[in-house]
């Protein structure tokens, strides 16, 4: 692979670690500050990213572009890149369904872009062996070298666009779906007046109480991001012949916690208060 400058859209919490992995692997990483928040600008500056200014300039400057954004913006962002005349390699690492990823890929490939499907599993890592970027598609091998130095690990799992996304969807269906279920269980128990009894029973045999409540508290500030992801998982399940309703309900549960966006709740009781406000 000859490209030395790689673009990242956008350097959020996970995108910044993706960018750091690319930089560690010997590439310059660019981003486009146009229309981005001061918080994102500061994060990009701290990560040592090169500001290309506009998306158009980023597309002209970079032969490879990586998209890491909230899932509801994935298709529009890809369309913007295509509309700027980009004809390099586009890695879509967003949490969307295989069918959705294939639609985006077909549109971009028809426009002369080499498309790679990506799925990120794990939290933004500080060291290796914690988080994986799975790649699939005909051109997946050509971008895997951009991630060799970590901290994100990379693995190519096939030549079919949608396979990496399928793995991401199935993993998140359990990991995030189980948190949504736990939130609903605690909300119901609190409403029925048996929350403390349930907690006591869990200490006798059940999920580890501290660990379970910790998952809820860590997820609350990101719940707003999980809402569209649950819709993508529901679509994935439906296409696979599985009932989609559980993850449709999970999206509603996470939406109840939307006001915690980027704010850590002080306690489980504060989370349950938000649930009560929706009843």
N, C-alpha and C positions, 0 to 999 in steps of 0.2 A: 504494500500500500504506500503511495507516494504523498498523499495529502499530509501537510504539516500543520495546517490550521483547521480546527474543528469547532463548529458552532453549537451552542447549547441554548435550548428554549425550554424552560426558563430556569435560571439558577435559584430555585427555592431551596427548601431544606434538603430534599433528596437530590435535586438537580445540582446543587453545589458539590455534593459528594461524588456524583457522577463526573462532574467537571474536574474535581481533584484527582480522580482515578485516571482520567485521560491525561491530565498534566503530568502526573507521576509516571505515565507511560511514555513520555517524551514528546508530547504534542502541545502546541499552543492552543488555548481555548478562547474563543470569542463569544460575546453575547451582544444583544441589542438593548440598549437602555431606553430607547424611545417608548414613552408611555408606561414605564415601569415605576413602581413605588420607590420611595427613598430607602425603605427597608431592604428591598431587593438590590438597589444600587450599592448599599453598604456591604451586603453579603457578597456581591460579585467583586467588589474592590478588595475585600478581605481575602477572597479566594484567589486573587491575582489574575482575574480574567481580563481580557482585552476588550474594550468597548468598541464595537463596530458602529455604534450609533443607531442606525435604522435596520429593520429587517431586510430591506433591499440590499443594503451594503453587506450585511452578514451573508446573504445568499451569494453575492458576488465574490466575497472574500474566502469563503469556506467550501471545500469539496465534500465535506461530510457535515450533516446537521443532525443533532440528537434532540428529540422532543420529550420533555418530562414536564407535564402540566396536568391540572385537574382533568379527569376523563371527559367531562362535558365540553371541553374546549379542543379536544384532540383533532377532530375532523376539520374544524374551522382553521386551526393553526396550520395544518397540513395544506389546506387550500390556499392560505395566504402565501406559504412558501412556494407552492407550485405557481401561483400567480406572479411571483417575483422573478420567474424565469429560471429557478434553480433546477439543475439537471445532474446533480451529484448523487451521493448516497444519503438516504434519509432513514434514520433509525427512530421508529416510534416506540418509545418505552413506556407508554401510558397504560393505565389499568382499564382496558376496555375489552369487550367480548371478542372472541375469534372472528365472528362474522363481521363485526364492526371494523376490526383491524384489516380484514380482507377487503372490505369495501374501500377503505382509505388506500390500501396498497394498490388495488386495481386502478383507482383513479390516478395515483401518482405514477405508476408504471406506464399507463397510457400516455402520460405527459413526458415520458423520457427519464423519469427518476428511478434509480435503483433502490428498492424499498426493503427494509429489514424490520422484522417484528421483534419487539423486545418486551420482556416482563421482569419486573424487579420484585424480588421476594425478600422481605426483611426491612428493618428500620435503618435510617442513615447510620452507617457503621463508623466506628473510630479505629477499628483494626480489621485485619483480614479474617475470613472464616465466619463472618456474621451475616452477610447479605450477598445475594447472588443476582446477577443480571443474566437471564436466559435469552438466547438469541435463536431465531429461526428464519428461514428464507434462503433463497438462492444465493444471496450476497452476504449472508451472516458471517462466514469465515473472513471476509475482507475487512470487517470492522472489529472482530474479536481482539485483534492485536492492540487496539486502542485502550484496552482495559486490563492489560497483563500485570500492571504493577500494584493494583489494589488501591484503597482497601476493599472496593467492591470486587467480588469474584465474578468471572465470566465463564459461561458454558454454552456452546452451540448444541442444540438438541434436534436439529433437522433442517431440511430445505423447504418446508412448507410454511408459508405465512399463516399465522394463526396458532401454531403449535405452542410457541412461547407464551402467547396470551392465554391459551387454554390452561396451561400449567399455573399461571398467575391467578386466573379466575378460580380454579379449583382450590388452590391453597388458601386464598383470601376468603373463599366461601366458608371454610372451617374456622380460620383464625379470627377473622373479624365477625363472621356470623355468630360464633359462639359468644363473643363479647356482647353483641346485640341481645342474644338470648338471655345472658346473665343480667343485663340491665333490665330487661322486661320482667324477669323472675323477681328481682329485688324490688322493682316498682310495684308489682302485684302483691308481694308479701307485705310491703310497707302499707299499702292501701287496705289490706285485709287484717292488719294488726298483728302479723306473725313474723315480722322481719327479725326481731331479736331471737325468737325461737328458731327460725331458720338458720341464723348465724350459729347458734349453739349446736344445732344438729350437724351443720357442716364441720364443726370442730370434732365431732364424734365419728364422722365418716362421710366424706364427700370432697368437693374441691377445697384446696387450701384457701382459707378465708382471706388472709393477707394478700396472697398472690392474685386471687380473683378480683378483690376490690382494687388492687393496684392496676390491673389491666383496665378496669373501668375508668379510673382517674387519669391514666395516661392517654386513653382514647378520647376522652371528652373534648379536649381542645382541637382534635382532628376530626371529630364526628361529622362536621359539615362537609369534609372531603369524602367521607365514606358514603354519603347519600347517593351520588351518581354511580359510584362503584358498585353499590348493592344492586342498582338497576341493571348494570352491565352483567353482573353475576346472574341475576334472575333471567336475563335474556340468554346467557350461556346455558343455564340449566334447561330452559324451555327448549332450546335447539337440540339439546342432548336427550330429550325425552323425560326430563326430571321436572317435578313440580316447581314452578318459579315463586310460589307465594311466600315461602319462608323469607327469602331475601328481599322481596318486595316489602314485607313487614319490617325487616331489619332496617330498610332505608327510612321508614317512618320513625322507628325508634331513634336512630341517629339524628334525624331531623329535629327531634325534640330537644337535642342538646346543642343545636346550632349556635346559641348565644354564648357558648363557651369558646368560640373560635379564638385560637391563639391565647387563651386564658386558662390557667390551671385551676380547677375547682379545689376548694379548700378541704372538702370531705365528701364522702359518699352521700351524706345527708343533703349537701348542696345539690348534688346530681339528682337525688330523688325529689327535691323541691321543684326542679325544672320539669320533671315528669308530671308532677301533680298539676302544674300550671296548664298542661295540655288536656287534662281530664275534664 
